[in-house]
């Protein structure tokens, strides 16, 4: 085995590791309906069981806060 083969194997393993890590992070970030607004924790009406937020403002606030957390490394 020469140095190029070794480098290719290392690059392949590293790429596979990063793909796996990205997939795990993507699974964590998927929100599922809970009947409560993810931003303000207000109970949602029964007819809106599939909603994640009570309105667009809460959705936008939640999105902004999550982006800020990522930017700050939290």
PyMOL Python script that loads the backbone (N, CA, C, O; Angstrom):
from pymol import cmd

cmd.read_pdbstr("""\
ATOM      1  N   UNK A   1       0.852  -1.174   0.000  1.00  0.00           N
ATOM      2  CA  UNK A   1       0.000   0.000   0.000  1.00  0.00           C
ATOM      3  C   UNK A   1       0.900   1.241   0.000  1.00  0.00           C
ATOM      4  O   UNK A   1       1.804   1.379   0.825  1.00  0.00           O
ATOM      5  N   UNK A   2       0.624   2.129  -0.946  1.00  0.00           N
ATOM      6  CA  UNK A   2       1.428   3.345  -0.981  1.00  0.00           C
ATOM      7  C   UNK A   2       0.696   4.490  -0.272  1.00  0.00           C
ATOM      8  O   UNK A   2      -0.432   4.327   0.193  1.00  0.00           O
ATOM      9  N   UNK A   3       1.334   5.610  -0.202  1.00  0.00           N
ATOM     10  CA  UNK A   3       0.806   6.739   0.550  1.00  0.00           C
ATOM     11  C   UNK A   3      -0.500   7.286  -0.046  1.00  0.00           C
ATOM     12  O   UNK A   3      -1.352   7.783   0.691  1.00  0.00           O
ATOM     13  N   UNK A   4      -0.660   7.200  -1.363  1.00  0.00           N
ATOM     14  CA  UNK A   4      -1.883   7.687  -2.013  1.00  0.00           C
ATOM     15  C   UNK A   4      -3.070   6.801  -1.634  1.00  0.00           C
ATOM     16  O   UNK A   4      -4.155   7.305  -1.344  1.00  0.00           O
ATOM     17  N   UNK A   5      -2.867   5.486  -1.636  1.00  0.00           N
ATOM     18  CA  UNK A   5      -3.945   4.582  -1.220  1.00  0.00           C
ATOM     19  C   UNK A   5      -4.352   4.848   0.231  1.00  0.00           C
ATOM     20  O   UNK A   5      -5.536   4.855   0.567  1.00  0.00           O
ATOM     21  N   UNK A   6      -3.374   5.059   1.055  1.00  0.00           N
ATOM     22  CA  UNK A   6      -3.644   5.329   2.465  1.00  0.00           C
ATOM     23  C   UNK A   6      -4.420   6.641   2.623  1.00  0.00           C
ATOM     24  O   UNK A   6      -5.362   6.713   3.412  1.00  0.00           O
ATOM     25  N   UNK A   7      -4.035   7.658   1.886  1.00  0.00           N
ATOM     26  CA  UNK A   7      -4.731   8.950   1.944  1.00  0.00           C
ATOM     27  C   UNK A   7      -6.165   8.811   1.438  1.00  0.00           C
ATOM     28  O   UNK A   7      -7.081   9.407   2.005  1.00  0.00           O
ATOM     29  N   UNK A   8      -6.367   8.036   0.384  1.00  0.00           N
ATOM     30  CA  UNK A   8      -7.719   7.819  -0.142  1.00  0.00           C
ATOM     31  C   UNK A   8      -8.596   7.094   0.873  1.00  0.00           C
ATOM     32  O   UNK A   8      -9.764   7.444   1.044  1.00  0.00           O
ATOM     33  N   UNK A   9      -8.052   6.104   1.536  1.00  0.00           N
ATOM     34  CA  UNK A   9      -8.817   5.381   2.556  1.00  0.00           C
ATOM     35  C   UNK A   9      -9.181   6.304   3.715  1.00  0.00           C
ATOM     36  O   UNK A   9     -10.306   6.272   4.215  1.00  0.00           O
ATOM     37  N   UNK A  10      -8.236   7.114   4.131  1.00  0.00           N
ATOM     38  CA  UNK A  10      -8.502   8.060   5.211  1.00  0.00           C
ATOM     39  C   UNK A  10      -9.599   9.046   4.795  1.00  0.00           C
ATOM     40  O   UNK A  10     -10.518   9.311   5.570  1.00  0.00           O
ATOM     41  N   UNK A  11      -9.507   9.586   3.582  1.00  0.00           N
ATOM     42  CA  UNK A  11     -10.506  10.542   3.096  1.00  0.00           C
ATOM     43  C   UNK A  11     -11.886   9.889   3.016  1.00  0.00           C
ATOM     44  O   UNK A  11     -12.891  10.519   3.347  1.00  0.00           O
ATOM     45  N   UNK A  12     -11.936   8.640   2.582  1.00  0.00           N
ATOM     46  CA  UNK A  12     -13.203   7.927   2.494  1.00  0.00           C
ATOM     47  C   UNK A  12     -13.814   7.741   3.880  1.00  0.00           C
ATOM     48  O   UNK A  12     -15.003   7.997   4.070  1.00  0.00           O
ATOM     49  N   UNK A  13     -13.016   7.299   4.847  1.00  0.00           N
ATOM     50  CA  UNK A  13     -13.512   7.107   6.212  1.00  0.00           C
ATOM     51  C   UNK A  13     -13.989   8.424   6.815  1.00  0.00           C
ATOM     52  O   UNK A  13     -15.030   8.473   7.469  1.00  0.00           O
ATOM     53  N   UNK A  14     -13.236   9.473   6.596  1.00  0.00           N
ATOM     54  CA  UNK A  14     -13.612  10.791   7.125  1.00  0.00           C
ATOM     55  C   UNK A  14     -14.918  11.281   6.495  1.00  0.00           C
ATOM     56  O   UNK A  14     -15.775  11.828   7.189  1.00  0.00           O
ATOM     57  N   UNK A  15     -15.068  11.088   5.195  1.00  0.00           N
ATOM     58  CA  UNK A  15     -16.296  11.487   4.506  1.00  0.00           C
ATOM     59  C   UNK A  15     -17.481  10.706   5.043  1.00  0.00           C
ATOM     60  O   UNK A  15     -18.534  11.292   5.295  1.00  0.00           O
ATOM     61  N   UNK A  16     -17.341   9.406   5.223  1.00  0.00           N
ATOM     62  CA  UNK A  16     -18.427   8.585   5.753  1.00  0.00           C
ATOM     63  C   UNK A  16     -18.805   9.017   7.167  1.00  0.00           C
ATOM     64  O   UNK A  16     -19.987   9.050   7.508  1.00  0.00           O
ATOM     65  N   UNK A  17     -17.829   9.341   7.976  1.00  0.00           N
ATOM     66  CA  UNK A  17     -18.082   9.812   9.332  1.00  0.00           C
ATOM     67  C   UNK A  17     -18.865  11.118   9.314  1.00  0.00           C
ATOM     68  O   UNK A  17     -19.825  11.270  10.070  1.00  0.00           O
ATOM     69  N   UNK A  18     -18.475  12.057   8.470  1.00  0.00           N
ATOM     70  CA  UNK A  18     -19.155  13.350   8.393  1.00  0.00           C
ATOM     71  C   UNK A  18     -20.582  13.210   7.857  1.00  0.00           C
ATOM     72  O   UNK A  18     -21.484  13.922   8.297  1.00  0.00           O
ATOM     73  N   UNK A  19     -20.783  12.303   6.917  1.00  0.00           N
ATOM     74  CA  UNK A  19     -22.132  12.055   6.401  1.00  0.00           C
ATOM     75  C   UNK A  19     -23.013  11.496   7.514  1.00  0.00           C
ATOM     76  O   UNK A  19     -24.152  11.932   7.684  1.00  0.00           O
ATOM     77  N   UNK A  20     -22.496  10.545   8.262  1.00  0.00           N
ATOM     78  CA  UNK A  20     -23.257   9.952   9.368  1.00  0.00           C
ATOM     79  C   UNK A  20     -23.602  11.009  10.412  1.00  0.00           C
ATOM     80  O   UNK A  20     -24.731  11.057  10.900  1.00  0.00           O
ATOM     81  N   UNK A  21     -22.644  11.847  10.752  1.00  0.00           N
ATOM     82  CA  UNK A  21     -22.868  12.902  11.728  1.00  0.00           C
ATOM     83  C   UNK A  21     -23.931  13.889  11.234  1.00  0.00           C
ATOM     84  O   UNK A  21     -24.790  14.304  12.013  1.00  0.00           O
ATOM     85  N   UNK A  22     -23.887  14.265   9.966  1.00  0.00           N
ATOM     86  CA  UNK A  22     -24.869  15.187   9.402  1.00  0.00           C
ATOM     87  C   UNK A  22     -26.267  14.582   9.420  1.00  0.00           C
ATOM     88  O   UNK A  22     -27.241  15.278   9.708  1.00  0.00           O
ATOM     89  N   UNK A  23     -26.370  13.304   9.118  1.00  0.00           N
ATOM     90  CA  UNK A  23     -27.676  12.638   9.151  1.00  0.00           C
ATOM     91  C   UNK A  23     -28.236  12.592  10.570  1.00  0.00           C
ATOM     92  O   UNK A  23     -29.434  12.794  10.768  1.00  0.00           O
ATOM     93  N   UNK A  24     -27.392  12.331  11.546  1.00  0.00           N
ATOM     94  CA  UNK A  24     -27.842  12.306  12.941  1.00  0.00           C
ATOM     95  C   UNK A  24     -28.325  13.682  13.376  1.00  0.00           C
ATOM     96  O   UNK A  24     -29.336  13.789  14.070  1.00  0.00           O
ATOM     97  N   UNK A  25     -27.623  14.729  12.981  1.00  0.00           N
ATOM     98  CA  UNK A  25     -28.039  16.093  13.318  1.00  0.00           C
ATOM     99  C   UNK A  25     -29.356  16.445  12.644  1.00  0.00           C
ATOM    100  O   UNK A  25     -30.201  17.115  13.237  1.00  0.00           O
ATOM    101  N   UNK A  26     -29.534  15.996  11.409  1.00  0.00           N
ATOM    102  CA  UNK A  26     -30.775  16.284  10.692  1.00  0.00           C
ATOM    103  C   UNK A  26     -31.957  15.618  11.380  1.00  0.00           C
ATOM    104  O   UNK A  26     -33.043  16.195  11.440  1.00  0.00           O
ATOM    105  N   UNK A  27     -31.761  14.419  11.897  1.00  0.00           N
ATOM    106  CA  UNK A  27     -32.839  13.729  12.611  1.00  0.00           C
ATOM    107  C   UNK A  27     -33.219  14.474  13.883  1.00  0.00           C
ATOM    108  O   UNK A  27     -34.397  14.541  14.235  1.00  0.00           O
ATOM    109  N   UNK A  28     -32.235  15.032  14.570  1.00  0.00           N
ATOM    110  CA  UNK A  28     -32.490  15.756  15.812  1.00  0.00           C
ATOM    111  C   UNK A  28     -33.291  17.031  15.561  1.00  0.00           C
ATOM    112  O   UNK A  28     -34.103  17.431  16.395  1.00  0.00           O
ATOM    113  N   UNK A  29     -33.062  17.664  14.419  1.00  0.00           N
ATOM    114  CA  UNK A  29     -33.659  18.972  14.175  1.00  0.00           C
ATOM    115  C   UNK A  29     -35.070  18.917  13.612  1.00  0.00           C
ATOM    116  O   UNK A  29     -35.675  19.963  13.377  1.00  0.00           O
ATOM    117  N   UNK A  30     -35.610  17.723  13.392  1.00  0.00           N
ATOM    118  CA  UNK A  30     -36.962  17.607  12.873  1.00  0.00           C
ATOM    119  C   UNK A  30     -37.944  17.728  14.037  1.00  0.00           C
ATOM    120  O   UNK A  30     -37.891  16.964  15.000  1.00  0.00           O
ATOM    121  N   UNK A  31     -38.838  18.705  13.922  1.00  0.00           N
ATOM    122  CA  UNK A  31     -39.837  18.913  14.964  1.00  0.00           C
ATOM    123  C   UNK A  31     -41.090  18.111  14.641  1.00  0.00           C
ATOM    124  O   UNK A  31     -41.470  17.975  13.478  1.00  0.00           O
ATOM    125  N   UNK A  32     -41.713  17.593  15.660  1.00  0.00           N
ATOM    126  CA  UNK A  32     -42.971  16.878  15.464  1.00  0.00           C
ATOM    127  C   UNK A  32     -44.052  17.567  16.288  1.00  0.00           C
ATOM    128  O   UNK A  32     -43.764  18.101  17.359  1.00  0.00           O
ATOM    129  N   UNK A  33     -45.287  17.561  15.805  1.00  0.00           N
ATOM    130  CA  UNK A  33     -46.374  18.231  16.522  1.00  0.00           C
ATOM    131  C   UNK A  33     -46.580  17.645  17.915  1.00  0.00           C
ATOM    132  O   UNK A  33     -46.626  16.428  18.091  1.00  0.00           O
ATOM    133  N   UNK A  34     -46.702  18.526  18.894  1.00  0.00           N
ATOM    134  CA  UNK A  34     -46.898  18.087  20.275  1.00  0.00           C
ATOM    135  C   UNK A  34     -48.187  18.635  20.882  1.00  0.00           C
ATOM    136  O   UNK A  34     -48.560  18.266  21.996  1.00  0.00           O
ATOM    137  N   UNK A  35     -48.868  19.517  20.147  1.00  0.00           N
ATOM    138  CA  UNK A  35     -50.062  20.157  20.690  1.00  0.00           C
ATOM    139  C   UNK A  35     -49.737  21.419  21.467  1.00  0.00           C
ATOM    140  O   UNK A  35     -50.631  22.073  22.005  1.00  0.00           O
ATOM    141  N   UNK A  36     -48.446  21.765  21.526  1.00  0.00           N
ATOM    142  CA  UNK A  36     -47.985  22.955  22.231  1.00  0.00           C
ATOM    143  C   UNK A  36     -47.053  23.718  21.291  1.00  0.00           C
ATOM    144  O   UNK A  36     -46.240  23.113  20.592  1.00  0.00           O
ATOM    145  N   UNK A  37     -47.171  25.041  21.274  1.00  0.00           N
ATOM    146  CA  UNK A  37     -46.303  25.879  20.443  1.00  0.00           C
ATOM    147  C   UNK A  37     -44.852  25.713  20.911  1.00  0.00           C
ATOM    148  O   UNK A  37     -44.572  25.809  22.105  1.00  0.00           O
ATOM    149  N   UNK A  38     -43.946  25.468  19.988  1.00  0.00           N
ATOM    150  CA  UNK A  38     -42.540  25.285  20.340  1.00  0.00           C
ATOM    151  C   UNK A  38     -41.899  26.569  20.847  1.00  0.00           C
ATOM    152  O   UNK A  38     -40.877  26.519  21.532  1.00  0.00           O
ATOM    153  N   UNK A  39     -42.483  27.717  20.522  1.00  0.00           N
ATOM    154  CA  UNK A  39     -41.890  28.981  20.940  1.00  0.00           C
ATOM    155  C   UNK A  39     -42.452  29.473  22.272  1.00  0.00           C
ATOM    156  O   UNK A  39     -41.700  29.659  23.228  1.00  0.00           O
ATOM    157  N   UNK A  40     -43.759  29.683  22.343  1.00  0.00           N
ATOM    158  CA  UNK A  40     -44.345  30.307  23.543  1.00  0.00           C
ATOM    159  C   UNK A  40     -44.999  29.306  24.493  1.00  0.00           C
ATOM    160  O   UNK A  40     -45.488  29.688  25.556  1.00  0.00           O
ATOM    161  N   UNK A  41     -45.009  28.028  24.117  1.00  0.00           N
ATOM    162  CA  UNK A  41     -45.546  26.944  24.948  1.00  0.00           C
ATOM    163  C   UNK A  41     -47.060  27.029  25.165  1.00  0.00           C
ATOM    164  O   UNK A  41     -47.584  26.409  26.090  1.00  0.00           O
ATOM    165  N   UNK A  42     -47.766  27.790  24.323  1.00  0.00           N
ATOM    166  CA  UNK A  42     -49.221  27.878  24.411  1.00  0.00           C
ATOM    167  C   UNK A  42     -49.836  26.606  23.842  1.00  0.00           C
ATOM    168  O   UNK A  42     -49.392  26.096  22.813  1.00  0.00           O
ATOM    169  N   UNK A  43     -50.865  26.097  24.521  1.00  0.00           N
ATOM    170  CA  UNK A  43     -51.554  24.916  24.030  1.00  0.00           C
ATOM    171  C   UNK A  43     -52.285  25.270  22.737  1.00  0.00           C
ATOM    172  O   UNK A  43     -52.984  26.281  22.667  1.00  0.00           O
ATOM    173  N   UNK A  44     -52.118  24.438  21.722  1.00  0.00           N
ATOM    174  CA  UNK A  44     -52.740  24.687  20.433  1.00  0.00           C
ATOM    175  C   UNK A  44     -54.144  24.108  20.397  1.00  0.00           C
ATOM    176  O   UNK A  44     -54.438  23.123  21.074  1.00  0.00           O
ATOM    177  N   UNK A  45     -55.004  24.724  19.605  1.00  0.00           N
ATOM    178  CA  UNK A  45     -56.382  24.251  19.473  1.00  0.00           C
ATOM    179  C   UNK A  45     -56.411  22.873  18.835  1.00  0.00           C
ATOM    180  O   UNK A  45     -55.523  22.526  18.057  1.00  0.00           O
ATOM    181  N   UNK A  46     -57.434  22.085  19.164  1.00  0.00           N
ATOM    182  CA  UNK A  46     -57.531  20.718  18.644  1.00  0.00           C
ATOM    183  C   UNK A  46     -57.525  20.668  17.120  1.00  0.00           C
ATOM    184  O   UNK A  46     -56.929  19.761  16.538  1.00  0.00           O
ATOM    185  N   UNK A  47     -58.177  21.623  16.467  1.00  0.00           N
ATOM    186  CA  UNK A  47     -58.234  21.575  15.006  1.00  0.00           C
ATOM    187  C   UNK A  47     -56.875  21.850  14.366  1.00  0.00           C
ATOM    188  O   UNK A  47     -56.708  21.648  13.164  1.00  0.00           O
ATOM    189  N   UNK A  48     -55.907  22.306  15.154  1.00  0.00           N
ATOM    190  CA  UNK A  48     -54.570  22.579  14.621  1.00  0.00           C
ATOM    191  C   UNK A  48     -53.545  21.603  15.184  1.00  0.00           C
ATOM    192  O   UNK A  48     -52.409  21.989  15.461  1.00  0.00           O
ATOM    193  N   UNK A  49     -53.936  20.344  15.355  1.00  0.00           N
ATOM    194  CA  UNK A  49     -53.053  19.338  15.952  1.00  0.00           C
ATOM    195  C   UNK A  49     -51.736  19.155  15.202  1.00  0.00           C
ATOM    196  O   UNK A  49     -50.723  18.812  15.812  1.00  0.00           O
ATOM    197  N   UNK A  50     -51.736  19.375  13.906  1.00  0.00           N
ATOM    198  CA  UNK A  50     -50.520  19.168  13.121  1.00  0.00           C
ATOM    199  C   UNK A  50     -49.621  20.392  13.066  1.00  0.00           C
ATOM    200  O   UNK A  50     -48.588  20.376  12.397  1.00  0.00           O
ATOM    201  N   UNK A  51     -50.005  21.442  13.756  1.00  0.00           N
ATOM    202  CA  UNK A  51     -49.201  22.667  13.754  1.00  0.00           C
ATOM    203  C   UNK A  51     -48.088  22.570  14.804  1.00  0.00           C
ATOM    204  O   UNK A  51     -48.217  21.876  15.813  1.00  0.00           O
ATOM    205  N   UNK A  52     -47.009  23.278  14.537  1.00  0.00           N
ATOM    206  CA  UNK A  52     -45.883  23.329  15.464  1.00  0.00           C
ATOM    207  C   UNK A  52     -45.863  24.628  16.257  1.00  0.00           C
ATOM    208  O   UNK A  52     -45.322  24.685  17.361  1.00  0.00           O
ATOM    209  N   UNK A  53     -46.462  25.678  15.680  1.00  0.00           N
ATOM    210  CA  UNK A  53     -46.457  27.009  16.284  1.00  0.00           C
ATOM    211  C   UNK A  53     -47.866  27.590  16.243  1.00  0.00           C
ATOM    212  O   UNK A  53     -48.680  27.206  15.403  1.00  0.00           O
ATOM    213  N   UNK A  54     -48.147  28.515  17.151  1.00  0.00           N
ATOM    214  CA  UNK A  54     -49.494  29.090  17.185  1.00  0.00           C
ATOM    215  C   UNK A  54     -49.707  30.112  16.072  1.00  0.00           C
ATOM    216  O   UNK A  54     -50.843  30.327  15.649  1.00  0.00           O
ATOM    217  N   UNK A  55     -48.636  30.749  15.588  1.00  0.00           N
ATOM    218  CA  UNK A  55     -48.768  31.679  14.464  1.00  0.00           C
ATOM    219  C   UNK A  55     -47.408  31.891  13.805  1.00  0.00           C
ATOM    220  O   UNK A  55     -46.400  31.315  14.216  1.00  0.00           O
ATOM    221  N   UNK A  56     -47.407  32.725  12.779  1.00  0.00           N
ATOM    222  CA  UNK A  56     -46.173  32.960  12.018  1.00  0.00           C
ATOM    223  C   UNK A  56     -45.116  33.682  12.850  1.00  0.00           C
ATOM    224  O   UNK A  56     -43.920  33.440  12.686  1.00  0.00           O
ATOM    225  N   UNK A  57     -45.557  34.566  13.738  1.00  0.00           N
ATOM    226  CA  UNK A  57     -44.598  35.286  14.574  1.00  0.00           C
ATOM    227  C   UNK A  57     -43.825  34.331  15.482  1.00  0.00           C
ATOM    228  O   UNK A  57     -42.607  34.444  15.621  1.00  0.00           O
ATOM    229  N   UNK A  58     -44.538  33.397  16.094  1.00  0.00           N
ATOM    230  CA  UNK A  58     -43.866  32.410  16.949  1.00  0.00           C
ATOM    231  C   UNK A  58     -42.913  31.543  16.123  1.00  0.00           C
ATOM    232  O   UNK A  58     -41.804  31.241  16.563  1.00  0.00           O
ATOM    233  N   UNK A  59     -43.347  31.149  14.932  1.00  0.00           N
ATOM    234  CA  UNK A  59     -42.484  30.348  14.060  1.00  0.00           C
ATOM    235  C   UNK A  59     -41.210  31.115  13.725  1.00  0.00           C
ATOM    236  O   UNK A  59     -40.109  30.570  13.802  1.00  0.00           O
ATOM    237  N   UNK A  60     -41.370  32.391  13.351  1.00  0.00           N
ATOM    238  CA  UNK A  60     -40.213  33.207  12.986  1.00  0.00           C
ATOM    239  C   UNK A  60     -39.294  33.444  14.183  1.00  0.00           C
ATOM    240  O   UNK A  60     -38.072  33.396  14.049  1.00  0.00           O
ATOM    241  N   UNK A  61     -39.882  33.700  15.354  1.00  0.00           N
ATOM    242  CA  UNK A  61     -39.073  33.899  16.559  1.00  0.00           C
ATOM    243  C   UNK A  61     -38.279  32.639  16.902  1.00  0.00           C
ATOM    244  O   UNK A  61     -37.094  32.711  17.229  1.00  0.00           O
ATOM    245  N   UNK A  62     -38.943  31.489  16.824  1.00  0.00           N
ATOM    246  CA  UNK A  62     -38.286  30.222  17.128  1.00  0.00           C
ATOM    247  C   UNK A  62     -37.126  29.967  16.157  1.00  0.00           C
ATOM    248  O   UNK A  62     -36.031  29.578  16.564  1.00  0.00           O
ATOM    249  N   UNK A  63     -37.389  30.193  14.882  1.00  0.00           N
ATOM    250  CA  UNK A  63     -36.358  29.998  13.861  1.00  0.00           C
ATOM    251  C   UNK A  63     -35.167  30.918  14.121  1.00  0.00           C
ATOM    252  O   UNK A  63     -34.017  30.487  14.046  1.00  0.00           O
ATOM    253  N   UNK A  64     -35.443  32.165  14.421  1.00  0.00           N
ATOM    254  CA  UNK A  64     -34.376  33.126  14.703  1.00  0.00           C
ATOM    255  C   UNK A  64     -33.545  32.677  15.908  1.00  0.00           C
ATOM    256  O   UNK A  64     -32.315  32.689  15.859  1.00  0.00           O
ATOM    257  N   UNK A  65     -34.221  32.285  16.982  1.00  0.00           N
ATOM    258  CA  UNK A  65     -33.503  31.856  18.185  1.00  0.00           C
ATOM    259  C   UNK A  65     -32.642  30.620  17.929  1.00  0.00           C
ATOM    260  O   UNK A  65     -31.526  30.525  18.439  1.00  0.00           O
ATOM    261  N   UNK A  66     -33.154  29.677  17.145  1.00  0.00           N
ATOM    262  CA  UNK A  66     -32.374  28.479  16.829  1.00  0.00           C
ATOM    263  C   UNK A  66     -31.145  28.828  15.997  1.00  0.00           C
ATOM    264  O   UNK A  66     -30.071  28.265  16.208  1.00  0.00           O
ATOM    265  N   UNK A  67     -31.298  29.749  15.058  1.00  0.00           N
ATOM    266  CA  UNK A  67     -30.159  30.179  14.243  1.00  0.00           C
ATOM    267  C   UNK A  67     -29.107  30.867  15.112  1.00  0.00           C
ATOM    268  O   UNK A  67     -27.909  30.660  14.916  1.00  0.00           O
ATOM    269  N   UNK A  68     -29.547  31.681  16.065  1.00  0.00           N
ATOM    270  CA  UNK A  68     -28.619  32.370  16.963  1.00  0.00           C
ATOM    271  C   UNK A  68     -27.869  31.367  17.839  1.00  0.00           C
ATOM    272  O   UNK A  68     -26.672  31.519  18.080  1.00  0.00           O
ATOM    273  N   UNK A  69     -28.580  30.341  18.314  1.00  0.00           N
ATOM    274  CA  UNK A  69     -27.927  29.312  19.122  1.00  0.00           C
ATOM    275  C   UNK A  69     -26.844  28.601  18.329  1.00  0.00           C
ATOM    276  O   UNK A  69     -25.752  28.352  18.839  1.00  0.00           O
ATOM    277  N   UNK A  70     -27.152  28.273  17.072  1.00  0.00           N
ATOM    278  CA  UNK A  70     -26.153  27.611  16.223  1.00  0.00           C
ATOM    279  C   UNK A  70     -24.954  28.520  16.010  1.00  0.00           C
ATOM    280  O   UNK A  70     -23.811  28.067  16.065  1.00  0.00           O
ATOM    281  N   UNK A  71     -25.212  29.807  15.766  1.00  0.00           N
ATOM    282  CA  UNK A  71     -24.128  30.756  15.510  1.00  0.00           C
ATOM    283  C   UNK A  71     -23.249  30.928  16.739  1.00  0.00           C
ATOM    284  O   UNK A  71     -22.050  31.176  16.621  1.00  0.00           O
ATOM    285  N   UNK A  72     -23.844  30.795  17.917  1.00  0.00           N
ATOM    286  CA  UNK A  72     -23.094  30.942  19.162  1.00  0.00           C
ATOM    287  C   UNK A  72     -22.524  29.637  19.679  1.00  0.00           C
ATOM    288  O   UNK A  72     -21.900  29.603  20.740  1.00  0.00           O
ATOM    289  N   UNK A  73     -22.737  28.561  18.932  1.00  0.00           N
ATOM    290  CA  UNK A  73     -22.172  27.270  19.310  1.00  0.00           C
ATOM    291  C   UNK A  73     -22.898  26.558  20.417  1.00  0.00           C
ATOM    292  O   UNK A  73     -22.292  25.786  21.160  1.00  0.00           O
ATOM    293  N   UNK A  74     -24.199  26.804  20.545  1.00  0.00           N
ATOM    294  CA  UNK A  74     -24.967  26.127  21.595  1.00  0.00           C
ATOM    295  C   UNK A  74     -25.877  25.105  21.011  1.00  0.00           C
ATOM    296  O   UNK A  74     -26.603  24.434  21.744  1.00  0.00           O
TER     297      UNK A  74
END
""", "prot")
cmd.dss("prot")
cmd.show_as("cartoon", "prot")
cmd.util.cbc("prot")
cmd.orient("prot")
